[in-house]
Structure formats: C-alpha cells, structure tokens
Amino acid sequence: MSSHKKQYLGDDMYDVVIVGGGPAGLSAALTAKHEELDYLLLEKNKILSTFEKYHPEKPVMTYPCDKSVKGPLPFEKMKTKELVEKWKKLTDELNVRLEEAIDIKQENTTYIIKTTGGEYKSKNVVLAIGIQGTPRRLGVPGEYQKNVYHNQTPCLDFSNKTVVVVGGGDTALETALIAESEGADVIISYRKPAFFRPHKENIDKIAKSKIKTIFNSHIVKIDGNKLILNTNEGEKPIKFDCLVICIGTVWPEGFLKKIGITVERKNAFTDKAIEVQPGLLVAGDLVGRPSIKMAINQGFDAIKKIKNRTSHT
Ligand SMILES: Cc1cc2nc3c(=O)[nH]c(=O)nc-3n(C[C@H](O)[C@H](O)[C@H](O)COP(=O)(O)OP(=O)(O)OC[C@H]3O[C@@H](n4cnc5c(N)ncnc54)[C@H](O)[C@@H]3O)c2cc1C
C-alpha cells in the first residue's frame, strides 16, 4: 500500500474518498486510479475482510450469470484463497489507509470524512461498507460459546465431526457442503418448509449429498455440545461438535443514520451505484442483492459517474 501526503485537514482535497475495502471499494479505487483521480481508500479492518468468512477452499460463485464484469478489477470463478491472493497483489498499488470512517459530513460542496486516524476532505465519497459488520443472532441461550460460529465457515478439521448449520441461504448451504466434503456428518436446520433463496446449483448439490435437512425447525437452546431443536415432531436433542449460524446480517442503520442518509436497498441485482445526495454514492451490498460481481460493477459505475462530472467542470 502506498503512503501519501494528505493525512489531516488542510487545503488538500481528494476527488473521491472510498470507504470500505471489499470488492465494491477495491473496484472503485482501481477505477479511480485508472481514471487518474485523486483518491483515497479507507478500510477499518483488513482489505477483503469479508472474505475471511469464506472457507479458503470455497469456489466463489460468479452470479448473476447474465451480467459481465465491468472495470479493471478481474473476477472469475476460482477458489477463495486464489481470488484473495490475486486481489491483494493489486491492492499493493493503491492509496489505502487502514482507518475506520466514523463520520461523514457535507460542508457546502465538500465532504469531511472523519476517521480513527484523522480527517479528510473530498469532493465525492463512495460508501462501500457492505453489510457483513454485524451477524444476525438467533437470540437463544448458549449462542455465545466457542463451538458456535456466526455467518462464517470456520477453517477446522471437520473429519468425523457432527456439524449443524442453521439457515437456508447460499452461505448456509455452502457451509454445509464444505463441511461434508471434509468428512463431517452435517445437519441443516431451516425454519421454512423448503429452500427458496439459494442458487439452484447449491440446492441441487444439497439434494445429491448425504446432508440431512430438517425444515420447519428452530433451535431453542444450546448447551455445550448439545442443542434442542424444535421440529414438527416436537423438541429433539442433537449432539454436535460445531454449530454454524448463517441467518444473515444486521443492516448498518446506526452508521447511516449518523451520517444522515437513508438507502433504499433493491431486492434485485443491479450494476448501478446509487447517488443518495450530490457527490455521495453508495456501492456494493448496501445497494442490492449481495453479489461480488454486482459490487465490482457498482464500484466501477460510481467512479465513472464522478469522472464524467469532474471532466465537465
Ligand atoms: C460466507 C459468505 C460467502 C459468500 N459467497 C459469495 C459468492 O460465492 N459469490 C458472491 O458473488 N457473493 C458471495 N457472498 C457475498 C459477497 O461477499 C458480498 O456480496 C460482497 O463481499 C459485497 O462487497 P462489498 O464491497 O459491498 O462489501 P464487503 O465485501 O462486505 O466489504 C465492506 C468493507 O467495508 C469495511 N468497512 C465497513 N465499515 C467501514 C467503515 N466505517 N470505515 C472503513 N471501512 C469499513 C469492512 O471492514 C469491509 O472490509 C458471500 C458472503 C459471505 C458472508
């Protein structure tokens, strides 16, 4: 990561400050670099931190299939660990600061971005903070113990272990498939009567696997290596070695409220970033259905919009 000059408030002004170093933010930063904009990428944790929730062997899915990838960030189906390695090499060439944006305010036509490391001025902001910050919890006793994971596929030795996965989305199904491929006995507990949301590819793989799915069920209690599952046939005790809860994430309402914006999220895949107020564009998971490809395209679209405006002023 390159060092750079503009750490604290002064007269210097960026063309764009990009908040969040996931696929949307990386795509925006690389595009800004190609377009020769004066940019800064802020990341509160680690670049690509969301990918730490994936199992390294998981092949990243490149949906939606009917859309192509736009911009300079390359993306194709490969194992997570290969993609992360490839993208991290590109990050070395970018203007990055590992700081959390804690506030964003507009003064006339300038944005002031306050971070854990200083303050920056910018004509535009791309907000690409994702939605993975806070996993949704079950809210049952025993949920916080060391053999219980939220929204991530733990990198463990699964052989001869019993793994229970809670949820009915792609993350739950892919977690179950990875655990099974590594030798675990896997049970999926899902509160609905069938899988509706995941991609067909994953549903088909589950149907062909030995994974047992208990529909219409929910956990009522977790205690050490035992959980109680409420099912159509009444309460069932299940012994497990590892429990993975994949029931989504909580919308970053607090931060959005603090910076004074509301985002109308679409329940669909979209290539376009949303401009919530002049010069403040939102890209990535905040915009529509989660997809790496769409996040990349939205990051690209945000910078193209900013560049077009910059060229005409
Ligand atoms: C386990 C799992 C498996 C998945 N598998 C696939 C798949 O196979 N294919 C697919 O297309 N999608 C998949 N997804 C979804 C995909 O990861 C997301 O759609 C994608 O990462 C969204 O990119 P993003 O840039 O919007 O957000 P993120 O990747 O979540 O990145 C946001 C970044 O912003 C940072 N950040 C947050 N707040 C701040 C702040 N205030 N200041 C600075 N930085 C901040 C975070 O630390 C994070 O690094 C999966 C998701 C999970 C959890």
The ligand as an ORCA input file, in Angstrom:
! r2SCAN-3c Opt
* xyz 0 1
  C     -19.637    -16.646      3.763
  C     -20.019    -15.830      2.549
  C     -19.915    -16.404      1.280
  C     -20.253    -15.643      0.140
  N     -20.075    -16.208     -1.115
  C     -20.286    -15.465     -2.227
  C     -20.006    -15.989     -3.534
  O     -19.569    -17.135     -3.693
  N     -20.263    -15.181     -4.618
  C     -20.760    -13.905     -4.478
  O     -20.964    -13.229     -5.505
  N     -21.012    -13.376     -3.244
  C     -20.783    -14.122     -2.133
  N     -21.009    -13.569     -0.880
  C     -21.466    -12.165     -0.827
  C     -20.282    -11.220     -1.081
  O     -19.245    -11.479     -0.141
  C     -20.737     -9.773     -0.979
  O     -21.794     -9.547     -1.898
  C     -19.563     -8.810     -1.300
  O     -18.463     -9.029     -0.442
  C     -20.046     -7.367     -1.174
  O     -18.977     -6.485     -1.366
  P     -18.946     -5.045     -0.656
  O     -17.695     -4.407     -1.157
  O     -20.248     -4.364     -0.828
  O     -18.865     -5.346      0.910
  P     -17.820     -6.154      1.783
  O     -17.111     -7.181      0.972
  O     -18.566     -6.617      2.978
  O     -16.729     -5.059      2.181
  C     -17.038     -3.955      3.002
  C     -15.762     -3.498      3.675
  O     -16.021     -2.251      4.306
  C     -15.327     -2.214      5.533
  N     -15.980     -1.197      6.370
  C     -17.212     -1.262      6.945
  N     -17.480     -0.131      7.616
  C     -16.399      0.680      7.454
  C     -16.065      1.995      7.919
  N     -16.918      2.717      8.677
  N     -14.840      2.524      7.592
  C     -13.979      1.805      6.815
  N     -14.235      0.558      6.364
  C     -15.441     -0.002      6.670
  C     -15.456     -3.651      6.066
  O     -14.444     -3.934      7.024
  C     -15.291     -4.445      4.775
  O     -13.942     -4.816      4.536
  C     -20.720    -14.310      0.273
  C     -20.823    -13.742      1.549
  C     -20.488    -14.484      2.684
  C     -20.599    -13.848      4.040
*
